[in-house]
Amino acid sequence: MNKRLGRTTLLLALGLSSLAMPSPSQDDGFKPEAYSGVAIGTGGTVGGRTLPFDIRITRYNTDAEVQKFAELLKASGPDALRRALEKEDVGRLSPTGSVGNQIAVARKRQVGQDTVITIVTARIMPFVELYRGGRSTDYPFGYLQLKWNGKDPGTGSVMAAAKIRFNKKKEQYEIESYGNQYIKVANVRQLK
């Protein structure tokens, strides 16, 4: 049985609300950033497993780009959003030693003393998953959020398979995790 780990607004997930500062863009002389961390399964089907990963961000999405994605989701639904995100490439999220997945949306903001990076991907689904056509194919996005204070190693959370939608009754964006994904992130460090 699938269990929802919680919902949050897409606007928060993509960093539109509570922005302390705009995301840097390449026009500002942005230099690519690299990070590493360890994903830790803390329960469910991933309990006890660890996976080191690397992130390389070549640029951060602008407020206008994120607003365009939010409007597309509201007007045309998650399939249209996925098609749009498949064309985006602002970096790469990959298990160490693997090719990984291209990043569609990357946002960076300051929340008090903490730096928060939020990443959304159009999830790569293996052929066998698509062939079987199970419920997991209804969760075509990946979501990762990292947080650290610049001194100590950071933390975060992962939704390896997520559904993003606009709830017309509540007039809000929502993100929902698939199944028992209890994945935390530890030891986040910026690579020089």
C-alpha positions in Angstrom: 0.0 0.0 0.0 1.3 3.5 -0.9 1.7 5.9 1.9 1.9 9.7 1.4 4.8 11.1 3.2 3.3 14.6 3.1 2.3 17.3 0.8 3.8 20.7 0.4 3.2 23.4 -2.1 5.0 23.3 -5.4 5.7 27.0 -5.1 7.7 26.3 -1.9 9.3 23.3 -3.5 10.6 25.3 -6.4 11.5 28.2 -4.2 9.0 30.8 -5.3 7.7 31.6 -1.8 9.8 32.8 1.1 12.7 33.8 -1.2 15.3 35.7 0.7 17.2 36.5 -2.5 16.9 35.8 -6.2 18.7 32.9 -7.6 22.0 33.7 -9.4 21.9 33.4 -13.1 24.7 33.0 -15.7 24.3 36.7 -16.6 25.7 37.5 -13.1 29.0 35.6 -13.9 27.8 32.4 -12.3 30.3 29.6 -12.0 29.1 26.0 -11.9 28.7 24.6 -8.4 29.3 21.0 -7.3 28.0 19.2 -4.2 28.2 15.7 -2.7 26.1 13.9 -0.2 24.8 10.6 1.0 21.2 9.4 0.6 20.2 7.2 3.5 17.1 4.9 3.4 15.6 5.0 6.9 12.6 2.8 6.5 10.2 1.1 4.1 11.7 -0.6 1.0 14.9 1.4 1.1 15.6 0.9 4.8 19.3 0.5 5.7 20.6 1.4 2.2 23.0 4.2 1.5 23.9 5.8 -1.8 26.6 8.5 -2.2 25.7 11.1 -4.9 27.1 14.1 -6.7 25.4 17.2 -8.0 26.7 19.7 -10.5 24.7 22.8 -11.1 25.5 24.8 -14.2 23.0 27.5 -13.5 20.0 28.3 -11.4 16.5 28.9 -12.8 15.1 32.4 -12.8 11.9 33.4 -11.1 10.3 33.9 -14.5 11.2 30.4 -15.6 9.8 28.9 -12.4 6.6 31.0 -12.8 6.3 29.7 -16.4 6.5 26.1 -15.1 3.9 26.8 -12.4 1.5 28.3 -14.9 2.0 25.4 -17.3 1.2 22.9 -14.5 -1.9 24.9 -13.5 -3.2 25.2 -17.1 -2.2 21.9 -18.7 -1.4 19.4 -16.0 1.6 17.3 -14.9 2.1 15.6 -18.3 2.7 19.0 -20.0 5.0 20.0 -17.1 7.0 16.8 -17.5 7.4 17.3 -21.3 8.7 20.9 -20.6 11.1 19.7 -17.8 12.6 17.0 -20.1 13.9 19.8 -22.3 15.6 21.6 -19.4 19.2 21.0 -18.4 20.7 23.1 -15.6 23.0 20.4 -14.2 23.2 16.8 -13.3 22.3 14.7 -10.2 24.0 11.3 -10.2 24.9 8.5 -7.9 28.7 8.4 -7.5 30.1 6.6 -10.5 26.9 6.8 -12.6 25.5 9.0 -15.3 22.5 10.0 -13.3 19.7 12.3 -14.3 19.7 15.8 -15.7 18.4 18.6 -13.5 15.4 20.5 -14.8 14.9 23.0 -12.0 17.5 24.2 -9.5 16.9 27.0 -7.0 19.1 28.4 -4.2 18.0 30.7 -1.4 19.0 31.8 2.0 16.7 31.1 5.0 18.3 32.8 8.0 21.7 31.2 8.4 20.9 28.3 6.1 21.5 27.8 2.4 18.7 25.8 0.8 19.0 24.2 -2.6 15.9 22.6 -4.2 16.2 20.4 -7.3 13.4 18.9 -9.5 14.0 16.4 -12.2 11.9 14.7 -14.9 12.6 11.2 -13.6 14.2 8.7 -15.9 12.1 5.6 -15.7 13.6 2.2 -16.6 12.1 0.3 -19.5 10.8 -2.5 -17.2 9.0 0.1 -15.1 7.3 1.5 -18.2 6.6 -1.9 -19.6 4.8 -3.1 -16.4 2.9 0.2 -16.2 2.5 0.2 -12.4 1.5 3.1 -10.2 5.1 4.4 -10.0 4.8 5.7 -13.6 2.2 8.2 -12.2 5.1 9.8 -10.2 7.4 11.1 -13.0 9.4 13.7 -11.0 12.3 13.5 -8.7 12.7 16.0 -5.8 15.7 16.8 -3.6 16.2 19.5 -1.1 19.5 20.2 0.7 20.1 22.5 3.6 23.3 23.6 5.4 24.8 26.5 7.3 28.1 26.7 5.5 30.1 25.3 8.5 28.8 21.8 9.3 27.9 19.1 6.7 24.3 19.6 5.6 21.2 17.5 5.5 18.2 17.1 3.3 15.5 14.9 1.9 14.7 13.0 -1.3 11.5 12.0 -3.1 12.9 9.6 -5.7 9.5 9.4 -7.4 7.0 12.3 -6.9 3.8 13.5 -8.3 3.4 17.3 -8.8 -0.1 18.8 -9.4 -2.3 21.8 -9.0 -5.3 21.2 -6.7 -8.1 23.3 -8.1 -10.3 22.9 -5.1 -7.6 24.2 -2.7 -6.1 26.5 -5.3 -2.6 25.3 -4.4 0.3 23.3 -5.8 1.1 20.0 -4.2 3.9 17.5 -4.3 3.3 13.9 -3.2 5.9 11.1 -2.7 5.3 7.6 -4.1 5.2 4.7 -1.6 7.4 4.2 1.4 10.2 6.6 0.5 12.0 7.4 3.8 15.1 8.9 2.3 17.2 11.4 4.2 20.3 13.1 3.0 23.4 13.5 5.2 27.0 14.8 4.8 26.2 17.5 2.2 29.3 19.4 1.2 30.1 21.9 -1.5 33.0 20.7 -3.6 35.7 23.2 -4.6 
